[in-house]
Each structure stands twice: as structure tokens, then as C-alpha cells.
Amino acid sequence: MERVLKIENLRTYFHMDEGVARAVDGVSLSVEKKRTLGLVGESGCGKSITALSILRLVPSPPGRIAGGSITLAGEDILSLPEVRMRDIRGKLASMIFQEPMTSLNPVFTIGNQVEEAVRMHTQMTGKGARRIALEYLAKVGIPAAHERMGQYPHQLSGGMKQRVMIAMALCLKPALLIADEPTTALDVTIQAGILRLMKDMQEETESAILLITHDLGVIAEMADDVAVMYAGKIVETGPCEEIFTSFLHPYTEGLFQSLPGRTPRGQKLYTIAGNVPSALQFQKACCRFNPRCPLAIERCRVEEPPLVVIGPAHRCACWVRAGEGPL
């Protein structure tokens, strides 16, 4: 398989008055052509900062990429000048942001915004850019696309705005599509349509997808591989089916136990005790899940567990579970 994205030991820090917030602290992952990697974890784990780091969109100050490497379609992202990054954003890698309601410019028409994405990265102007914009708006299932071209974002529903964002992201057939919670604000029927659309467009463009979500149902529907993130670290990775059936890390187990279908009728829904710690507290060498973990031992409190190879593509960072095999 052709590897589109490779991240090694990525560290993205925010320098605050209170100290250094290690939002992403040693993340390594990769995504291959025509495959989808689901990055899953609670809010505050560092998923969106990882995505912004790939495109070098971390606000600076206070944020900065403190170390590691990011290779995208053979390009060393962290060594490139900003002018080259402007070419890469949208052409080699595109991002569907979390909130379509706030990601579109309210004072420009839908057509203008999709056309601009085409004009910025190609030699097309005028009719050529408009033809591509119209083609992709139709492909993502927007009815009467020609009429919608002249409308403004406030005239579209949330689902339609998300489809416009997908059209903008895919109209240049990028090697990598980053989708950050692409269905969060949508109802269930619209969500299913958006996920089908992303799958169809991936087959057509052969792009790799990094899908960021906390919804395990979306992961089951879309992902080929899964990376579980907690407190700025990857704690477990593997093929989707293996993670769903043979998960090892206690945090991964907690996520699955929290699913409504796992709780017997009449019983209180299971929750993981406590909260994700502040990124300002990530200084101490330990397993960062240990304050919430029912299996924690003394070693978990004084030594950070590495990602240990469990199977051909399965890795887990846990002193208690990593050597025990599947549950």
C-alpha cells in the first residue's frame, strides 16, 4: 500500500501564562492510499490539534510544533516554507472542519467559495472554475446545484453546508482528506448520507482519509484502521475489526463499555470515572490514564508505557494489558 501520511513523534505545545500545555505529545500514526484511519478519543485528547498540525494551522502564538516529523505524499511538511504550504492546503491535503455553520464565509455565495478553491490551486479561471464547482456540488448530492451556486450559507441547511464543505475539500482530488467530526451537528439520517458520500468520493478520488471523531458508530461504519488517543498520546492502534473485538487498553475498553448497547436494560449507563486531565498536567512520566484506570499498578504511576506490538498491526501502551493478549 502507498503511504500518504506518516507522522512520527509529533509534539505540539501551547505556551500559556500557567505553563506549557502539551496538547499533542509524541504521536505517531500513518494513513495509506484508499484507506481510512479513525482517530478516536474524548474531547480534549488532542485529536483536532493533531489535524491542525498536519496542515500547519496551529495558531502561533501561543501554539507551536515543538518536534517530530510529518511526511505528506513525500513532502516533509515541517521543513517547507509557508508559500509552499499554501499550495499543499487544498491540493495535497484538504480538511472538513468540525462546524460547517462557521466554516463558510457568510458574505460570499456558495459558488464563489467553491470556485475560489479551484482557482487558487489551478490555472483555471472563470468558466472552467465554475464548471468544476458545479460538477462537485452536484456530485455531493446538492439538488438544483446551479441555483444553489448563487445562494449564501444562511440559505442552506446544516446538512447542505456540510456537503458544500465536502465539495470544496474534494474538488481538487487531494491525496489526504482530514475530516474533523464531520457529522457532529447533523441528525442521524443526514449523518448516514454524509458518511456514504465520503465513502463514494473516496472510491472515486482514491484519497486517504483521517477521520476524527468520538463516535464509535461512525468509526465502525467508515474506518479501516483505528488509533485511540488519550491525553495527547496514542494508547492503542490496529485494524478496525481487531480493535472492536480484541481491544486491550483499559481506556479503549471504557469507551466501548460506555456505548448504550453495552449497558443491560434498566441499569445506569457506564461512564469512565473522572475527566481527561489538563494538558498543563502532562509533565510527569507515567501512564496518563492511571488516575482513572481500575487496573492501575504502581508502575503505571511512575513510568510511561510504550506502544508494544501485540499482533501484525496491533499495538497497545499498557503495563498491565500489553503482554496478556486479547480479552
Contacts in CASP RR format, 6 or more apart in sequence:
PFRMAT RR
TARGET T0000
AUTHOR 0000-0000-0000
METHOD contacts of the structure
MODEL  1
MERVLKIENLRTYFHMDEGVARAVDGVSLSVEKKRTLGLVGESGCGKSIT
ALSILRLVPSPPGRIAGGSITLAGEDILSLPEVRMRDIRGKLASMIFQEP
MTSLNPVFTIGNQVEEAVRMHTQMTGKGARRIALEYLAKVGIPAAHERMG
QYPHQLSGGMKQRVMIAMALCLKPALLIADEPTTALDVTIQAGILRLMKD
MQEETESAILLITHDLGVIAEMADDVAVMYAGKIVETGPCEEIFTSFLHP
YTEGLFQSLPGRTPRGQKLYTIAGNVPSALQFQKACCRFNPRCPLAIERC
RVEEPPLVVIGPAHRCACWVRAGEGPL
1 32 0 8 1.000
1 33 0 8 1.000
1 34 0 8 1.000
1 35 0 8 1.000
2 32 0 8 1.000
2 33 0 8 1.000
3 30 0 8 1.000
3 31 0 8 1.000
3 32 0 8 1.000
3 33 0 8 1.000
4 31 0 8 1.000
4 32 0 8 1.000
4 33 0 8 1.000
4 72 0 8 1.000
4 73 0 8 1.000
4 175 0 8 1.000
4 176 0 8 1.000
4 207 0 8 1.000
4 208 0 8 1.000
5 29 0 8 1.000
5 30 0 8 1.000
5 31 0 8 1.000
5 54 0 8 1.000
5 70 0 8 1.000
5 71 0 8 1.000
5 72 0 8 1.000
5 73 0 8 1.000
5 93 0 8 1.000
5 176 0 8 1.000
5 208 0 8 1.000
5 210 0 8 1.000
6 30 0 8 1.000
6 69 0 8 1.000
6 70 0 8 1.000
6 71 0 8 1.000
7 27 0 8 1.000
7 28 0 8 1.000
7 29 0 8 1.000
7 30 0 8 1.000
7 50 0 8 1.000
7 54 0 8 1.000
7 68 0 8 1.000
7 69 0 8 1.000
7 70 0 8 1.000
7 71 0 8 1.000
8 28 0 8 1.000
8 68 0 8 1.000
8 69 0 8 1.000
9 26 0 8 1.000
9 27 0 8 1.000
9 28 0 8 1.000
9 67 0 8 1.000
9 68 0 8 1.000
9 69 0 8 1.000
10 24 0 8 1.000
10 26 0 8 1.000
10 27 0 8 1.000
10 28 0 8 1.000
10 50 0 8 1.000
10 53 0 8 1.000
10 65 0 8 1.000
10 67 0 8 1.000
10 68 0 8 1.000
10 69 0 8 1.000
10 70 0 8 1.000
11 22 0 8 1.000
11 24 0 8 1.000
11 25 0 8 1.000
11 26 0 8 1.000
11 27 0 8 1.000
11 65 0 8 1.000
11 66 0 8 1.000
11 67 0 8 1.000
11 68 0 8 1.000
12 23 0 8 1.000
12 24 0 8 1.000
12 49 0 8 1.000
12 50 0 8 1.000
12 53 0 8 1.000
12 58 0 8 1.000
12 63 0 8 1.000
12 64 0 8 1.000
12 65 0 8 1.000
12 66 0 8 1.000
13 20 0 8 1.000
13 21 0 8 1.000
13 22 0 8 1.000
13 23 0 8 1.000
13 25 0 8 1.000
13 63 0 8 1.000
13 64 0 8 1.000
13 66 0 8 1.000
14 20 0 8 1.000
14 21 0 8 1.000
14 23 0 8 1.000
14 62 0 8 1.000
14 63 0 8 1.000
14 64 0 8 1.000
14 279 0 8 1.000
15 21 0 8 1.000
15 61 0 8 1.000
15 62 0 8 1.000
15 63 0 8 1.000
15 64 0 8 1.000
16 62 0 8 1.000
16 280 0 8 1.000
18 280 0 8 1.000
19 280 0 8 1.000
20 280 0 8 1.000
20 283 0 8 1.000
21 278 0 8 1.000
21 279 0 8 1.000
21 280 0 8 1.000
21 282 0 8 1.000
22 232 0 8 1.000
22 279 0 8 1.000
22 282 0 8 1.000
22 283 0 8 1.000
23 46 0 8 1.000
23 49 0 8 1.000
23 232 0 8 1.000
23 279 0 8 1.000
24 46 0 8 1.000
24 49 0 8 1.000
24 50 0 8 1.000
24 53 0 8 1.000
24 232 0 8 1.000
25 231 0 8 1.000
25 232 0 8 1.000
25 233 0 8 1.000
25 282 0 8 1.000
26 68 0 8 1.000
26 232 0 8 1.000
26 233 0 8 1.000
27 50 0 8 1.000
27 229 0 8 1.000
27 232 0 8 1.000
27 233 0 8 1.000
27 234 0 8 1.000
28 234 0 8 1.000
28 307 0 8 1.000
29 37 0 8 1.000
29 39 0 8 1.000
29 227 0 8 1.000
29 234 0 8 1.000
29 237 0 8 1.000
30 37 0 8 1.000
31 37 0 8 1.000
31 176 0 8 1.000
31 208 0 8 1.000
31 209 0 8 1.000
31 210 0 8 1.000
31 225 0 8 1.000
32 208 0 8 1.000
33 175 0 8 1.000
33 206 0 8 1.000
33 207 0 8 1.000
33 208 0 8 1.000
34 202 0 8 1.000
34 203 0 8 1.000
34 206 0 8 1.000
34 207 0 8 1.000
34 208 0 8 1.000
35 208 0 8 1.000
35 209 0 8 1.000
35 224 0 8 1.000
35 225 0 8 1.000
36 202 0 8 1.000
36 208 0 8 1.000
36 209 0 8 1.000
36 210 0 8 1.000
36 211 0 8 1.000
36 222 0 8 1.000
36 223 0 8 1.000
36 224 0 8 1.000
36 225 0 8 1.000
37 208 0 8 1.000
37 209 0 8 1.000
37 210 0 8 1.000
37 211 0 8 1.000
37 223 0 8 1.000
37 224 0 8 1.000
37 225 0 8 1.000
37 226 0 8 1.000
37 227 0 8 1.000
38 210 0 8 1.000
38 211 0 8 1.000
38 212 0 8 1.000
38 213 0 8 1.000
38 219 0 8 1.000
38 222 0 8 1.000
38 223 0 8 1.000
38 225 0 8 1.000
38 226 0 8 1.000
38 227 0 8 1.000
38 240 0 8 1.000
39 47 0 8 1.000
39 50 0 8 1.000
39 210 0 8 1.000
39 211 0 8 1.000
39 212 0 8 1.000
39 213 0 8 1.000
39 227 0 8 1.000
39 229 0 8 1.000
40 47 0 8 1.000
40 213 0 8 1.000
40 214 0 8 1.000
40 216 0 8 1.000
40 219 0 8 1.000
40 226 0 8 1.000
40 227 0 8 1.000
40 228 0 8 1.000
40 229 0 8 1.000
40 255 0 8 1.000
41 47 0 8 1.000
41 214 0 8 1.000
41 228 0 8 1.000
41 229 0 8 1.000
41 230 0 8 1.000
41 255 0 8 1.000
42 214 0 8 1.000
42 230 0 8 1.000
42 276 0 8 1.000
43 214 0 8 1.000
43 276 0 8 1.000
44 276 0 8 1.000
44 279 0 8 1.000
45 229 0 8 1.000
45 230 0 8 1.000
45 231 0 8 1.000
45 232 0 8 1.000
45 276 0 8 1.000
46 229 0 8 1.000
46 232 0 8 1.000
46 279 0 8 1.000
47 180 0 8 1.000
47 212 0 8 1.000
47 229 0 8 1.000
48 98 0 8 1.000
48 180 0 8 1.000
48 181 0 8 1.000
48 212 0 8 1.000
49 58 0 8 1.000
50 212 0 8 1.000
50 229 0 8 1.000
51 95 0 8 1.000
51 178 0 8 1.000
51 180 0 8 1.000
51 210 0 8 1.000
51 212 0 8 1.000
52 58 0 8 1.000
53 65 0 8 1.000
53 70 0 8 1.000
54 70 0 8 1.000
54 72 0 8 1.000
54 77 0 8 1.000
54 93 0 8 1.000
54 176 0 8 1.000
54 178 0 8 1.000
54 210 0 8 1.000
55 85 0 8 1.000
55 88 0 8 1.000
55 89 0 8 1.000
55 93 0 8 1.000
55 95 0 8 1.000
55 178 0 8 1.000
56 65 0 8 1.000
56 77 0 8 1.000
56 78 0 8 1.000
56 82 0 8 1.000
56 85 0 8 1.000
57 89 0 8 1.000
58 64 0 8 1.000
58 65 0 8 1.000
65 78 0 8 1.000
67 78 0 8 1.000
68 78 0 8 1.000
69 76 0 8 1.000
69 78 0 8 1.000
70 76 0 8 1.000
70 77 0 8 1.000
70 78 0 8 1.000
71 77 0 8 1.000
72 88 0 8 1.000
72 92 0 8 1.000
72 93 0 8 1.000
72 175 0 8 1.000
72 176 0 8 1.000
73 92 0 8 1.000
73 175 0 8 1.000
73 176 0 8 1.000
75 88 0 8 1.000
75 92 0 8 1.000
77 85 0 8 1.000
77 88 0 8 1.000
80 88 0 8 1.000
86 120 0 8 1.000
87 121 0 8 1.000
89 95 0 8 1.000
90 117 0 8 1.000
90 120 0 8 1.000
90 121 0 8 1.000
90 169 0 8 1.000
90 172 0 8 1.000
90 174 0 8 1.000
91 121 0 8 1.000
91 172 0 8 1.000
91 174 0 8 1.000
92 174 0 8 1.000
92 175 0 8 1.000
92 176 0 8 1.000
93 174 0 8 1.000
93 175 0 8 1.000
93 176 0 8 1.000
93 177 0 8 1.000
93 178 0 8 1.000
94 168 0 8 1.000
94 169 0 8 1.000
94 170 0 8 1.000
94 172 0 8 1.000
94 174 0 8 1.000
94 176 0 8 1.000
94 177 0 8 1.000
94 178 0 8 1.000
95 169 0 8 1.000
95 177 0 8 1.000
95 178 0 8 1.000
95 179 0 8 1.000
95 180 0 8 1.000
96 162 0 8 1.000
96 165 0 8 1.000
96 166 0 8 1.000
96 169 0 8 1.000
96 177 0 8 1.000
96 178 0 8 1.000
96 179 0 8 1.000
96 180 0 8 1.000
96 182 0 8 1.000
97 103 0 8 1.000
97 165 0 8 1.000
97 180 0 8 1.000
98 180 0 8 1.000
98 181 0 8 1.000
98 182 0 8 1.000
98 184 0 8 1.000
99 184 0 8 1.000
99 185 0 8 1.000
100 158 0 8 1.000
100 159 0 8 1.000
100 161 0 8 1.000
100 162 0 8 1.000
100 164 0 8 1.000
100 165 0 8 1.000
100 185 0 8 1.000
101 153 0 8 1.000
101 158 0 8 1.000
101 161 0 8 1.000
101 185 0 8 1.000
103 161 0 8 1.000
103 165 0 8 1.000
104 110 0 8 1.000
104 113 0 8 1.000
104 153 0 8 1.000
104 161 0 8 1.000
104 164 0 8 1.000
104 165 0 8 1.000
105 113 0 8 1.000
105 153 0 8 1.000
106 152 0 8 1.000
106 153 0 8 1.000
106 154 0 8 1.000
107 152 0 8 1.000
108 116 0 8 1.000
108 152 0 8 1.000
109 149 0 8 1.000
109 150 0 8 1.000
109 151 0 8 1.000
109 152 0 8 1.000
110 137 0 8 1.000
110 148 0 8 1.000
110 149 0 8 1.000
110 150 0 8 1.000
110 151 0 8 1.000
110 152 0 8 1.000
110 153 0 8 1.000
110 156 0 8 1.000
110 164 0 8 1.000
111 130 0 8 1.000
111 133 0 8 1.000
111 137 0 8 1.000
111 148 0 8 1.000
111 149 0 8 1.000
111 150 0 8 1.000
113 164 0 8 1.000
113 168 0 8 1.000
114 133 0 8 1.000
114 136 0 8 1.000
114 137 0 8 1.000
114 149 0 8 1.000
114 164 0 8 1.000
114 167 0 8 1.000
114 168 0 8 1.000
114 171 0 8 1.000
115 126 0 8 1.000
115 129 0 8 1.000
115 130 0 8 1.000
115 132 0 8 1.000
115 133 0 8 1.000
117 168 0 8 1.000
117 171 0 8 1.000
117 172 0 8 1.000
118 124 0 8 1.000
118 128 0 8 1.000
118 129 0 8 1.000
118 132 0 8 1.000
118 133 0 8 1.000
118 171 0 8 1.000
118 172 0 8 1.000
119 125 0 8 1.000
119 126 0 8 1.000
119 129 0 8 1.000
121 172 0 8 1.000
122 129 0 8 1.000
122 172 0 8 1.000
124 132 0 8 1.000
130 149 0 8 1.000
132 171 0 8 1.000
133 149 0 8 1.000
133 167 0 8 1.000
133 171 0 8 1.000
134 145 0 8 1.000
134 146 0 8 1.000
134 149 0 8 1.000
135 171 0 8 1.000
136 167 0 8 1.000
136 168 0 8 1.000
136 170 0 8 1.000
136 171 0 8 1.000
137 145 0 8 1.000
137 148 0 8 1.000
137 149 0 8 1.000
137 163 0 8 1.000
137 164 0 8 1.000
137 167 0 8 1.000
138 145 0 8 1.000
139 167 0 8 1.000
139 201 0 8 1.000
140 163 0 8 1.000
140 164 0 8 1.000
140 166 0 8 1.000
140 167 0 8 1.000
140 170 0 8 1.000
140 197 0 8 1.000
140 201 0 8 1.000
141 163 0 8 1.000
141 197 0 8 1.000
142 148 0 8 1.000
142 160 0 8 1.000
142 163 0 8 1.000
142 164 0 8 1.000
142 167 0 8 1.000
148 156 0 8 1.000
148 160 0 8 1.000
153 161 0 8 1.000
153 164 0 8 1.000
156 164 0 8 1.000
158 185 0 8 1.000
158 186 0 8 1.000
158 190 0 8 1.000
159 186 0 8 1.000
159 190 0 8 1.000
159 194 0 8 1.000
162 182 0 8 1.000
162 183 0 8 1.000
162 186 0 8 1.000
162 190 0 8 1.000
162 194 0 8 1.000
163 194 0 8 1.000
163 197 0 8 1.000
165 182 0 8 1.000
166 182 0 8 1.000
166 194 0 8 1.000
166 197 0 8 1.000
166 198 0 8 1.000
166 201 0 8 1.000
169 177 0 8 1.000
170 177 0 8 1.000
170 201 0 8 1.000
170 205 0 8 1.000
170 207 0 8 1.000
173 205 0 8 1.000
173 207 0 8 1.000
174 205 0 8 1.000
174 207 0 8 1.000
175 207 0 8 1.000
175 208 0 8 1.000
176 207 0 8 1.000
176 208 0 8 1.000
176 209 0 8 1.000
176 210 0 8 1.000
177 198 0 8 1.000
177 202 0 8 1.000
177 207 0 8 1.000
177 208 0 8 1.000
177 209 0 8 1.000
177 210 0 8 1.000
178 209 0 8 1.000
178 210 0 8 1.000
178 212 0 8 1.000
179 198 0 8 1.000
179 209 0 8 1.000
179 210 0 8 1.000
179 211 0 8 1.000
179 212 0 8 1.000
180 212 0 8 1.000
181 212 0 8 1.000
181 213 0 8 1.000
181 214 0 8 1.000
182 194 0 8 1.000
182 198 0 8 1.000
182 211 0 8 1.000
182 213 0 8 1.000
183 190 0 8 1.000
183 191 0 8 1.000
183 194 0 8 1.000
183 195 0 8 1.000
183 213 0 8 1.000
183 215 0 8 1.000
183 218 0 8 1.000
184 213 0 8 1.000
186 194 0 8 1.000
191 218 0 8 1.000
195 218 0 8 1.000
195 221 0 8 1.000
195 222 0 8 1.000
198 209 0 8 1.000
198 222 0 8 1.000
199 222 0 8 1.000
201 207 0 8 1.000
202 209 0 8 1.000
209 222 0 8 1.000
211 218 0 8 1.000
211 219 0 8 1.000
211 222 0 8 1.000
211 223 0 8 1.000
213 219 0 8 1.000
216 255 0 8 1.000
216 256 0 8 1.000
216 259 0 8 1.000
219 226 0 8 1.000
219 240 0 8 1.000
220 240 0 8 1.000
220 244 0 8 1.000
223 240 0 8 1.000
224 239 0 8 1.000
224 240 0 8 1.000
225 237 0 8 1.000
225 238 0 8 1.000
225 239 0 8 1.000
225 240 0 8 1.000
225 313 0 8 1.000
226 236 0 8 1.000
226 237 0 8 1.000
226 238 0 8 1.000
226 239 0 8 1.000
226 240 0 8 1.000
226 243 0 8 1.000
226 244 0 8 1.000
227 234 0 8 1.000
227 236 0 8 1.000
227 237 0 8 1.000
227 238 0 8 1.000
228 234 0 8 1.000
228 235 0 8 1.000
228 236 0 8 1.000
228 237 0 8 1.000
228 243 0 8 1.000
228 249 0 8 1.000
228 251 0 8 1.000
228 252 0 8 1.000
228 255 0 8 1.000
229 235 0 8 1.000
230 251 0 8 1.000
230 276 0 8 1.000
230 288 0 8 1.000
230 289 0 8 1.000
231 276 0 8 1.000
231 277 0 8 1.000
231 279 0 8 1.000
231 282 0 8 1.000
231 288 0 8 1.000
231 289 0 8 1.000
232 279 0 8 1.000
232 282 0 8 1.000
232 288 0 8 1.000
233 288 0 8 1.000
233 317 0 8 1.000
234 307 0 8 1.000
234 317 0 8 1.000
235 249 0 8 1.000
235 251 0 8 1.000
235 252 0 8 1.000
235 289 0 8 1.000
235 307 0 8 1.000
235 316 0 8 1.000
235 317 0 8 1.000
235 318 0 8 1.000
236 243 0 8 1.000
236 247 0 8 1.000
236 248 0 8 1.000
236 249 0 8 1.000
236 251 0 8 1.000
236 252 0 8 1.000
236 314 0 8 1.000
236 315 0 8 1.000
236 316 0 8 1.000
236 317 0 8 1.000
236 318 0 8 1.000
237 243 0 8 1.000
237 307 0 8 1.000
237 313 0 8 1.000
237 314 0 8 1.000
237 315 0 8 1.000
238 313 0 8 1.000
238 314 0 8 1.000
238 315 0 8 1.000
239 313 0 8 1.000
239 314 0 8 1.000
242 313 0 8 1.000
242 314 0 8 1.000
243 252 0 8 1.000
243 314 0 8 1.000
244 256 0 8 1.000
245 326 0 8 1.000
246 314 0 8 1.000
246 325 0 8 1.000
246 326 0 8 1.000
246 327 0 8 1.000
247 253 0 8 1.000
247 256 0 8 1.000
247 327 0 8 1.000
248 310 0 8 1.000
248 314 0 8 1.000
248 316 0 8 1.000
248 318 0 8 1.000
248 321 0 8 1.000
248 322 0 8 1.000
248 324 0 8 1.000
248 325 0 8 1.000
248 326 0 8 1.000
248 327 0 8 1.000
249 289 0 8 1.000
249 316 0 8 1.000
249 317 0 8 1.000
249 318 0 8 1.000
249 321 0 8 1.000
250 289 0 8 1.000
250 293 0 8 1.000
250 294 0 8 1.000
250 295 0 8 1.000
250 318 0 8 1.000
250 320 0 8 1.000
250 321 0 8 1.000
251 272 0 8 1.000
251 289 0 8 1.000
251 292 0 8 1.000
251 293 0 8 1.000
253 327 0 8 1.000
254 270 0 8 1.000
254 272 0 8 1.000
255 272 0 8 1.000
256 262 0 8 1.000
257 270 0 8 1.000
258 269 0 8 1.000
258 270 0 8 1.000
258 271 0 8 1.000
258 272 0 8 1.000
260 269 0 8 1.000
262 270 0 8 1.000
263 269 0 8 1.000
263 270 0 8 1.000
272 292 0 8 1.000
273 292 0 8 1.000
274 291 0 8 1.000
274 292 0 8 1.000
277 288 0 8 1.000
277 291 0 8 1.000
282 288 0 8 1.000
285 302 0 8 1.000
285 303 0 8 1.000
285 304 0 8 1.000
286 300 0 8 1.000
286 301 0 8 1.000
286 302 0 8 1.000
286 303 0 8 1.000
286 304 0 8 1.000
287 293 0 8 1.000
287 296 0 8 1.000
287 300 0 8 1.000
287 301 0 8 1.000
287 303 0 8 1.000
287 304 0 8 1.000
287 305 0 8 1.000
287 317 0 8 1.000
287 318 0 8 1.000
287 319 0 8 1.000
288 304 0 8 1.000
289 296 0 8 1.000
290 296 0 8 1.000
290 300 0 8 1.000
290 301 0 8 1.000
293 300 0 8 1.000
295 320 0 8 1.000
295 321 0 8 1.000
296 320 0 8 1.000
297 319 0 8 1.000
297 320 0 8 1.000
299 319 0 8 1.000
300 319 0 8 1.000
300 320 0 8 1.000
303 319 0 8 1.000
305 317 0 8 1.000
305 318 0 8 1.000
305 319 0 8 1.000
305 322 0 8 1.000
306 317 0 8 1.000
307 315 0 8 1.000
307 316 0 8 1.000
307 317 0 8 1.000
308 315 0 8 1.000
308 316 0 8 1.000
308 317 0 8 1.000
308 322 0 8 1.000
308 323 0 8 1.000
309 315 0 8 1.000
310 316 0 8 1.000
310 322 0 8 1.000
310 323 0 8 1.000
310 325 0 8 1.000
316 322 0 8 1.000
END
